[in-house]
Amino acid sequence: VPTIKPFDARAVVAFAAGVEHLVTAENHVVSGGLGSLVAETLFNAGVARPLTRIGLPDRFIECGAVPTLQARYGLSLEAVIGTVGSLVKGAS
């Protein structure tokens, strides 16, 4: 999805109130992206939850085949599952 407008802040806050940890994943740089928007929304609502942002680092990204880049930056399906799995195991 190239845009997330309009952003449903109320839905995000309501969802966050019912979970212990949030994870955002995006195929973009995490700085100023979806994770930042979620963090800002939760902060403004006074909802304190751990948030893990999965995405590209804030630097120039080289070109290459999508699967290669996804694997390199932790955005492949396996990498995302591994990250979330580690969070779940760490919470139990």
Secondary structure, DSSP 8 states (H G I E B T S, - for coil): -----S--HHHHHHHHHT-S-EEEEEEEESTTSHHHHHHHHHHHHT----EEEEEE-SS------HHHHHHHTT-SHHHHHHHHHHHHHHH-
